[in-house]
Amino acid sequence: MITIYLDSASGGQHSLRVATGQSLMRAICDASDASDAGVDCIAADCGGVLSCATCHVVIADDWAPRLRPASTDELAMLAMTAEPASAGSRLSCQVQLDAGLDGLRLRLPACQY
């Protein structure tokens, strides 16, 4: 298990204990403490198969270089996010969690649609 820290669009700050070996999207959507904390802004309409952009997150600047670079397909989908993509933008379905991401910080956009 690792801890990830996320800031919601409304300004709330949350810490979640999540399992490694899964996507960031799945970890956030499945985290029992996520729903308890009111974290419900990852729509994940396609279920994580890289065919929508509704799992957009913005990775903190100091964490972005630690992630595997976005694929060409992910970059194309990031061009379609509801909130304009920024330097730290990623689709959470494409970020695989491992022990090296313990402490990961990210922000949830105000809108996924």
DSSP file (Angstrom, degrees, kcal/mol; ACC not computed):
  #  RESIDUE AA STRUCTURE BP1 BP2  ACC     N-H-->O    O-->H-N    N-H-->O    O-->H-N    TCO  KAPPA ALPHA  PHI   PSI    X-CA   Y-CA   Z-CA
    1    1 A M              0   0    0      0, 0.0     2,-0.3     0, 0.0    18,-0.2   0.000 360.0 360.0 360.0 144.3    0.0    0.0    0.0
    2    2 A I  E     -A   18   0A   0     16,-2.9    16,-2.9    99,-0.1     2,-0.5  -0.863 360.0-119.7-129.3 166.8    1.1    3.5   -0.7
    3    3 A T  E     -A   17   0A   0     -2,-0.3   100,-3.3    14,-0.2   101,-0.5  -0.929  23.8-171.0-110.1 132.6   -0.4    6.9    0.1
    4    4 A I  E     -A   16   0A   0     12,-2.5    12,-2.7    -2,-0.5     2,-0.5  -0.927  11.0-147.3-117.9 149.8   -1.4    9.4   -2.5
    5    5 A Y  E     -Ab  15 105A   0     99,-3.5   101,-2.2    -2,-0.4     2,-0.4  -0.962  18.1-178.2-118.9 126.7   -2.4   13.0   -1.9
    6    6 A L  E     -Ab  14 106A   0      8,-2.6     8,-2.9    -2,-0.5     2,-0.5  -0.976  19.8-148.8-131.6 143.9   -5.0   14.8   -3.9
    7    7 A D  E     -Ab  13 107A   0     99,-2.3   101,-2.9    -2,-0.4     6,-0.2  -0.914  22.3-140.5-103.8 127.0   -6.5   18.2   -4.0
    8    8 A S    >   -     0   0    0      4,-3.1     3,-1.8    -2,-0.5   102,-0.1  -0.413  25.4-109.0 -82.1 164.4  -10.1   18.4   -5.2
    9    9 A A  T 3  S+     0   0    0    100,-0.4   101,-0.1     1,-0.3    -1,-0.1   0.777 119.1  60.0 -63.2 -26.4  -11.3   21.2   -7.4
   10   10 A S  T 3  S-     0   0    0      2,-0.1    -1,-0.3     1,-0.0   100,-0.0   0.485 124.5-101.3 -82.4  -1.7  -13.2   22.6   -4.4
   11   11 A G  S <  S+     0   0    0     -3,-1.8    -2,-0.1     1,-0.3     2,-0.1   0.366  75.5 139.6 100.7  -5.3  -10.0   23.0   -2.5
   12   12 A G        -     0   0    0     -5,-0.1    -4,-3.1     1,-0.0     2,-0.4  -0.430  41.9-144.3 -71.6 147.4  -10.2   20.0   -0.2
   13   13 A Q  E     -A    7   0A   0     -6,-0.2     2,-0.3    -2,-0.1    -6,-0.2  -0.952  20.8-178.4-115.6 133.7   -7.1   18.0    0.4
   14   14 A H  E     -A    6   0A   0     -8,-2.9    -8,-2.6    -2,-0.4     2,-0.4  -0.955  18.6-156.0-132.5 146.5   -7.3   14.2    0.8
   15   15 A S  E     -A    5   0A   0     -2,-0.3     2,-0.4   -10,-0.2   -10,-0.2  -0.990  17.3-170.0-120.1 135.6   -4.9   11.4    1.5
   16   16 A L  E     -A    4   0A   0    -12,-2.7   -12,-2.5    -2,-0.4     2,-0.6  -0.976  19.8-141.0-127.2 136.6   -5.7    7.9    0.3
   17   17 A R  E     +A    3   0A   0     -2,-0.4     2,-0.3   -14,-0.2    16,-0.2  -0.869  36.9 171.8 -92.7 121.8   -4.1    4.6    1.0
   18   18 A V  E     -A    2   0A   0    -16,-2.9   -16,-2.9    -2,-0.6     2,-0.2  -0.913  32.7-108.7-133.9 157.2   -4.2    2.6   -2.2
   19   19 A A        -     0   0    0     -2,-0.3     3,-0.3   -18,-0.2    78,-0.1  -0.555  30.7-128.0 -82.6 148.1   -2.7   -0.7   -3.5
   20   20 A T  S    S+     0   0    0     -2,-0.2    78,-0.2     1,-0.2     3,-0.1  -0.330  83.0  60.5 -82.4 174.1    0.1   -0.8   -6.0
   21   21 A G  S    S+     0   0    0     76,-2.6     2,-0.3     1,-0.3    -1,-0.2   0.661  92.7  82.4  81.2  16.5   -0.1   -2.7   -9.3
   22   22 A Q  S    S-     0   0    0     -3,-0.3    75,-3.0    75,-0.3    -1,-0.3  -0.893  86.5 -82.8-141.4 171.4   -3.1   -0.9  -10.6
   23   23 A S  B  >  -E   96   0B   0     -2,-0.3     4,-2.5    73,-0.2    73,-0.2  -0.411  34.5-120.1 -75.6 155.5   -3.9    2.3  -12.4
   24   24 A L  H  > S+     0   0    0     71,-2.6     4,-2.5    68,-0.8     5,-0.2   0.891 115.2  55.0 -58.9 -40.5   -4.2    5.6  -10.5
   25   25 A M  H  > S+     0   0    0     67,-2.0     4,-2.8    70,-0.2     5,-0.2   0.951 109.5  44.8 -57.9 -52.1   -7.8    5.8  -11.8
   26   26 A R  H  > S+     0   0    0     66,-0.2     4,-2.4     1,-0.2    -1,-0.2   0.902 112.1  53.2 -61.3 -41.7   -8.7    2.4  -10.5
   27   27 A A  H  X S+     0   0    0     -4,-2.5     4,-1.3     2,-0.2    -1,-0.2   0.924 113.3  42.2 -60.9 -45.3   -7.0    3.1   -7.2
   28   28 A I  H  < S+     0   0    0     -4,-2.5     3,-0.3     1,-0.2    -2,-0.2   0.930 116.0  48.3 -69.0 -44.5   -8.9    6.4   -6.7
   29   29 A C  H  < S+     0   0    0     -4,-2.8    -2,-0.2    -5,-0.2    -1,-0.2   0.844 118.9  39.8 -64.4 -33.1  -12.3    5.0   -7.8
   30   30 A D  H  < S+     0   0    0     -4,-2.4     2,-0.3    -5,-0.2    -1,-0.2   0.599  83.8 115.1 -93.2 -12.3  -12.0    1.9   -5.6
   31   31 A A    >X  -     0   0    0     -4,-1.3     4,-1.2    -3,-0.3     3,-1.0  -0.420  56.0-152.2 -65.3 121.5  -10.5    3.5   -2.5
   32   32 A S  H 3> S+     0   0    0     -2,-0.3     4,-1.4     1,-0.3    -1,-0.2   0.867  96.9  53.2 -62.8 -35.4  -13.0    3.1    0.3
   33   33 A D  H 3> S+     0   0    0    -16,-0.2     4,-1.4     1,-0.2    -1,-0.3   0.651  97.6  68.1 -76.6 -11.7  -11.7    6.2    1.9
   34   34 A A  H <4>S+     0   0    0     -3,-1.0     5,-2.9     2,-0.2     4,-0.4   0.951 104.0  40.8 -69.0 -49.2  -12.1    8.2   -1.3
   35   35 A S  H ><5S+     0   0    0     -4,-1.2     3,-1.0     1,-0.2    -2,-0.2   0.877 113.6  54.6 -67.9 -34.7  -15.9    8.0   -1.2
   36   36 A D  H 3<5S+     0   0    0     -4,-1.4    -1,-0.2     1,-0.2    -2,-0.2   0.840 109.5  48.3 -63.5 -32.1  -15.9    8.7    2.5
   37   37 A A  T 3<5S-     0   0    0     -4,-1.4    -1,-0.2    -3,-0.1    -2,-0.2   0.445 120.3-109.0 -88.6  -0.1  -13.8   11.8    1.9
   38   38 A G  T < 5 +     0   0    0     -3,-1.0     2,-0.9    -4,-0.4    -3,-0.2   0.702  66.9 149.5  81.4  19.4  -16.1   13.0   -0.9
   39   39 A V      < +     0   0    0     -5,-2.9    -1,-0.2    -6,-0.2    -2,-0.1  -0.771  12.9 130.9 -88.1 105.9  -13.7   12.3   -3.7
   40   40 A D        +     0   0    0     -2,-0.9    -1,-0.1    -3,-0.1    -5,-0.0   0.093  28.7 107.2-143.4  25.6  -16.0   11.5   -6.6
   41   41 A C        +     0   0    0      1,-0.1     2,-0.9    70,-0.0    -2,-0.0   0.311  49.7  94.9 -98.6  11.7  -14.8   13.6   -9.5
   42   42 A I        -     0   0    0      1,-0.2    13,-0.2    13,-0.1    12,-0.1  -0.874  49.2-178.0 -99.3 106.9  -13.1   11.0  -11.7
   43   43 A A        -     0   0    0     11,-1.1    12,-0.2    -2,-0.9    -1,-0.2   0.917   3.7-173.6 -71.5 -43.9  -15.8   10.0  -14.1
   44   44 A A    >   +     0   0    0     10,-1.7     3,-1.5     1,-0.1    11,-0.1   0.905   8.8 175.4  50.2  49.4  -13.8    7.3  -15.9
   45   45 A D  T 3  S+     0   0    0      1,-0.3    -1,-0.1     2,-0.1    -3,-0.0   0.827  73.4  46.6 -56.7 -36.8  -16.5    6.8  -18.5
   46   46 A C  T 3  S-     0   0    0      1,-0.0    -1,-0.3     0, 0.0     3,-0.2   0.523 109.5-119.3 -87.6  -3.8  -14.5    4.3  -20.6
   47   47 A G    <   -     0   0    0     -3,-1.5    -2,-0.1     1,-0.2    -3,-0.1   0.631  69.8 -54.0  77.4  12.7  -13.4    2.3  -17.7
   48   48 A G  S    S+     0   0    0    -23,-0.0    -1,-0.2   -22,-0.0   -22,-0.1   0.728 101.4 121.8  97.3  23.3   -9.7    2.9  -18.3
   49   49 A V  S    S-     0   0    0     -3,-0.2    -2,-0.1    45,-0.0    45,-0.0   0.174  81.5-109.6-105.7  18.8   -9.3    1.8  -21.9
   50   50 A L  S    S+     0   0    0      1,-0.1     3,-0.1     2,-0.0    27,-0.0   0.882  86.4 114.3  61.8  43.4   -8.0    5.1  -23.2
   51   51 A S  S    S+     0   0    0     26,-0.0     2,-0.3     0, 0.0    -1,-0.1   0.244  73.8  31.4-126.8  13.4  -11.0    6.1  -25.2
   52   52 A C        -     0   0    0      0, 0.0     3,-0.1     0, 0.0    29,-0.1  -0.873  68.4-131.0-148.5-177.4  -12.2    9.1  -23.3
   53   53 A A    >   +     0   0    0     -2,-0.3     3,-0.7    27,-0.2    29,-0.3  -0.036  68.9 113.8-129.9  32.0  -10.6   11.9  -21.3
   54   54 A T  T 3   +     0   0    0      1,-0.2   -10,-1.7    27,-0.1   -11,-1.1   0.204  68.3  61.9 -94.8  17.0  -12.8   11.8  -18.2
   55   55 A C  T 3  S+     0   0    0    -12,-0.2    37,-2.6   -13,-0.2    -1,-0.2  -0.009  72.7 151.9-123.2  27.4  -10.1   10.6  -15.8
   56   56 A H  E <   +C   91   0A   0     -3,-0.7     2,-0.3    35,-0.2    35,-0.2  -0.354  14.9 170.5 -61.0 130.7   -7.9   13.7  -16.3
   57   57 A V  E     -C   90   0A   0     33,-2.7    33,-2.6    51,-0.2     2,-0.6  -0.927  30.3-130.5-134.2 162.0   -5.7   14.6  -13.3
   58   58 A V  E     -CD  89 107A   0     49,-2.7    49,-2.7    -2,-0.3    31,-0.3  -0.960  21.8-145.9-118.6 114.5   -2.8   17.1  -12.9
   59   59 A I  E     - D   0 106A   0     29,-2.9    47,-0.3    -2,-0.6     5,-0.1  -0.552  29.3-100.3 -78.8 138.7    0.3   15.6  -11.3
   60   60 A A    >>  -     0   0    0     45,-2.5     4,-2.0    -2,-0.2     3,-1.9  -0.276  33.5-114.2 -58.5 143.8    2.3   18.0   -9.1
   61   61 A D  T 34 S+     0   0    0      1,-0.3    -1,-0.1     2,-0.2    -2,-0.1   0.839 114.9  51.2 -51.0 -41.9    5.4   19.4  -10.8
   62   62 A D  T 34 S+     0   0    0      1,-0.2    -1,-0.3     2,-0.1    -2,-0.1   0.659 114.9  43.7 -75.4 -13.3    7.9   17.6   -8.6
   63   63 A W  T X4 S+     0   0    0     -3,-1.9     3,-1.9    42,-0.1     4,-0.5   0.727  92.1  80.3 -98.3 -27.7    6.2   14.3   -9.2
   64   64 A A  G >< S+     0   0    0     -4,-2.0     3,-1.5     1,-0.3    -2,-0.1   0.857  88.6  55.1 -52.3 -43.2    5.6   14.5  -13.0
   65   65 A P  G 3  S+     0   0    0      0, 0.0    -1,-0.3     0, 0.0    -2,-0.1   0.694  99.4  63.6 -66.7 -14.6    9.2   13.5  -14.0
   66   66 A R  G <  S+     0   0    0     -3,-1.9     2,-0.2     2,-0.1    -2,-0.2   0.604  89.6  85.1 -83.2 -11.0    8.9   10.3  -11.9
   67   67 A L  S <  S-     0   0    0     -3,-1.5     3,-0.1    -4,-0.5    28,-0.1  -0.581  92.6 -99.1 -90.0 152.8    6.1    8.9  -14.1
   68   68 A R        -     0   0    0     -2,-0.2     3,-0.1    28,-0.1    -1,-0.1  -0.469  56.7 -94.6 -61.0 138.5    6.6    7.0  -17.3
   69   69 A P        -     0   0    0      0, 0.0    -1,-0.1     0, 0.0     2,-0.1  -0.194  44.8 -97.6 -58.2 149.5    6.1    9.5  -20.2
   70   70 A A        -     0   0    0      1,-0.1     2,-0.0    -3,-0.1    25,-0.0  -0.405  39.9-120.1 -65.9 142.0    2.6    9.7  -21.7
   71   71 A S     >  -     0   0    0      1,-0.1     4,-2.5    -2,-0.1     5,-0.2  -0.279  26.5-104.1 -74.9 167.8    2.1    7.7  -24.9
   72   72 A T  H  > S+     0   0    0      1,-0.2     4,-2.0     2,-0.2     5,-0.1   0.895 123.7  51.7 -59.1 -41.2    1.1    9.3  -28.2
   73   73 A D  H  > S+     0   0    0      2,-0.2     4,-2.0     1,-0.2    -1,-0.2   0.904 109.4  49.0 -64.5 -41.6   -2.4    8.0  -27.7
   74   74 A E  H  > S+     0   0    0      1,-0.2     4,-2.4     2,-0.2    -2,-0.2   0.924 109.6  51.9 -64.3 -43.2   -2.6    9.5  -24.2
   75   75 A L  H  X S+     0   0    0     -4,-2.5     4,-0.9     1,-0.2    -1,-0.2   0.886 108.2  52.3 -60.2 -38.5   -1.3   12.8  -25.5
   76   76 A A  H  < S+     0   0    0     -4,-2.0     3,-0.5     1,-0.2    -1,-0.2   0.900 110.8  46.8 -64.4 -40.4   -4.0   12.8  -28.2
   77   77 A M  H >< S+     0   0    0     -4,-2.0     3,-2.1     1,-0.2    -2,-0.2   0.856 104.0  61.8 -69.8 -34.5   -6.7   12.2  -25.6
   78   78 A L  H >< S+     0   0    0     -4,-2.4     3,-1.1     1,-0.3     7,-0.4   0.752  92.3  66.6 -63.4 -22.5   -5.3   14.9  -23.3
   79   79 A A  T 3< S+     0   0    0     -4,-0.9    -1,-0.3    -3,-0.5    -2,-0.2   0.607 100.7  51.6 -70.8 -10.0   -6.1   17.3  -26.2
   80   80 A M  T <  S+     0   0    0     -3,-2.1    -1,-0.2    -4,-0.1   -27,-0.2   0.205  78.0 130.2-112.2  14.5   -9.8   16.6  -25.5
   81   81 A T    <   -     0   0    0     -3,-1.1     4,-0.2     1,-0.1   -27,-0.1  -0.373  62.0-129.2 -70.8 149.6  -10.0   17.2  -21.8
   82   82 A A  S    S+     0   0    0    -29,-0.3    30,-0.2    30,-0.3    -1,-0.1   0.931 102.7  49.3 -64.3 -46.7  -12.8   19.4  -20.5
   83   83 A E  S    S-     0   0    0     28,-0.6    -2,-0.1     1,-0.1     3,-0.1  -0.835 112.7 -99.3 -89.7 128.8  -10.3   21.5  -18.4
   84   84 A P        -     0   0    0      0, 0.0    -2,-0.1     0, 0.0    -5,-0.1  -0.167  42.8-110.5 -51.0 136.3   -7.4   22.5  -20.7
   85   85 A A        -     0   0    0     -7,-0.4     2,-0.2    -4,-0.2   -27,-0.1  -0.327  35.7-165.9 -67.5 149.1   -4.4   20.2  -20.2
   86   86 A S    >   -     0   0    0     -3,-0.1     3,-1.9     4,-0.0    -1,-0.1  -0.663  42.5 -78.3-125.9-177.0   -1.3   21.6  -18.6
   87   87 A A  T 3  S+     0   0    0      1,-0.3    -2,-0.1    -2,-0.2   -28,-0.0   0.832 130.6  42.6 -56.1 -35.8    2.3   20.4  -18.2
   88   88 A G  T 3  S+     0   0    0      2,-0.0   -29,-2.9   -30,-0.0    -1,-0.3   0.360  85.6 129.6 -93.4   6.1    1.4   17.9  -15.4
   89   89 A S  E <   +C   58   0A   0     -3,-1.9     2,-0.3   -31,-0.3   -31,-0.2  -0.367  26.6 159.7 -67.6 136.3   -1.8   16.6  -17.0
   90   90 A R  E     -C   57   0A   0    -33,-2.6   -33,-2.7    -2,-0.1     2,-0.6  -0.969  45.3-112.9-145.4 158.8   -2.2   12.9  -17.3
   91   91 A L  E >   -C   56   0A   0     -2,-0.3     3,-2.3   -35,-0.2     4,-0.3  -0.884  27.4-142.9 -91.1 122.3   -5.0   10.4  -17.8
   92   92 A S  G >  S+     0   0    0    -37,-2.6   -67,-2.0    -2,-0.6     3,-0.8   0.715  96.6  66.7 -64.3 -19.3   -5.2    8.5  -14.5
   93   93 A C  G 3  S+     0   0    0      1,-0.2    -1,-0.3   -69,-0.2   -37,-0.1   0.678 101.4  50.5 -71.1 -15.5   -6.0    5.3  -16.3
   94   94 A Q  G <  S+     0   0    0     -3,-2.3     2,-0.7   -71,-0.1    -1,-0.2   0.424  88.7  90.3-103.0  -0.5   -2.5    5.4  -17.8
   95   95 A V    <   -     0   0    0     -3,-0.8   -71,-2.6    -4,-0.3     2,-0.5  -0.873  64.7-155.4-100.5 112.1   -0.5    5.9  -14.6
   96   96 A Q  B     -E   23   0B   0     -2,-0.7     2,-0.3   -73,-0.2   -73,-0.2  -0.753  14.4-131.9 -90.3 128.6    0.5    2.6  -13.1
   97   97 A L        +     0   0    0    -75,-3.0   -76,-2.6    -2,-0.5     2,-0.3  -0.598  33.9 160.4 -84.1 136.2    1.1    2.7   -9.4
   98   98 A D    >   -     0   0    0     -2,-0.3     3,-2.3   -78,-0.2     4,-0.0  -0.886  56.7 -88.2-141.4 174.7    4.2    1.2   -7.8
   99   99 A A  G >  S+     0   0    0      1,-0.3     3,-1.5    -2,-0.3    -2,-0.0   0.775 120.0  67.5 -59.0 -28.2    6.1    1.6   -4.5
  100  100 A G  G 3  S+     0   0    0      1,-0.3    -1,-0.3   -98,-0.0    -3,-0.0   0.605  92.8  61.6 -68.7 -10.5    8.2    4.5   -6.0
  101  101 A L  G X   +     0   0    0     -3,-2.3     3,-2.2     3,-0.1     2,-0.3   0.221  68.5 135.5-101.3  14.6    5.0    6.6   -6.2
  102  102 A D  T <  S+     0   0    0     -3,-1.5   -98,-0.2     1,-0.3    -3,-0.0  -0.488  75.8  24.3 -61.5 122.4    4.4    6.6   -2.4
  103  103 A G  T 3  S+     0   0    0   -100,-3.3    -1,-0.3    -2,-0.3   -99,-0.2   0.451  85.4 169.5  98.8   2.9    3.5   10.2   -1.6
  104  104 A L    <   -     0   0    0     -3,-2.2   -99,-3.5  -101,-0.5     2,-0.4  -0.177  19.1-153.4 -51.0 135.1    2.3   11.1   -5.1
  105  105 A R  E     +b    5   0A   0   -101,-0.2   -45,-2.5   -45,-0.1     2,-0.3  -0.942  22.8 156.9-116.7 137.2    0.6   14.5   -5.2
  106  106 A L  E     -bD   6  59A   0   -101,-2.2   -99,-2.3    -2,-0.4     2,-0.4  -0.970  30.8-131.5-152.3 165.8   -2.1   15.4   -7.8
  107  107 A R  E     -bD   7  58A   0    -49,-2.7   -49,-2.7    -2,-0.3   -99,-0.2  -0.960  16.7-136.2-122.6 139.8   -5.0   17.8   -8.4
  108  108 A L        -     0   0    0   -101,-2.9   -51,-0.2    -2,-0.4   -66,-0.1  -0.819  29.2-119.5 -92.3 132.0   -8.4   16.9   -9.7
  109  109 A P        -     0   0    0      0, 0.0  -100,-0.4     0, 0.0     3,-0.1  -0.207  19.3-116.2 -65.3 161.4   -9.8   19.3  -12.4
  110  110 A A  S    S+     0   0    0      1,-0.2     2,-0.4  -101,-0.1  -101,-0.0   0.794  97.7  24.4 -67.8 -28.2  -13.0   21.2  -11.8
  111  111 A C        -     0   0    0      1,-0.1   -28,-0.6     2,-0.0    -1,-0.2  -0.999  47.2-175.4-143.7 139.6  -14.7   19.4  -14.6
  112  112 A Q              0   0    0     -2,-0.4   -30,-0.3   -30,-0.2   -59,-0.2   0.471 360.0 360.0-106.5  -8.0  -14.3   16.1  -16.5
  113  113 A Y              0   0    0    -32,-0.1   -59,-0.1   -31,-0.1    -1,-0.1   0.387 360.0 360.0-115.3 360.0  -17.0   16.7  -19.1
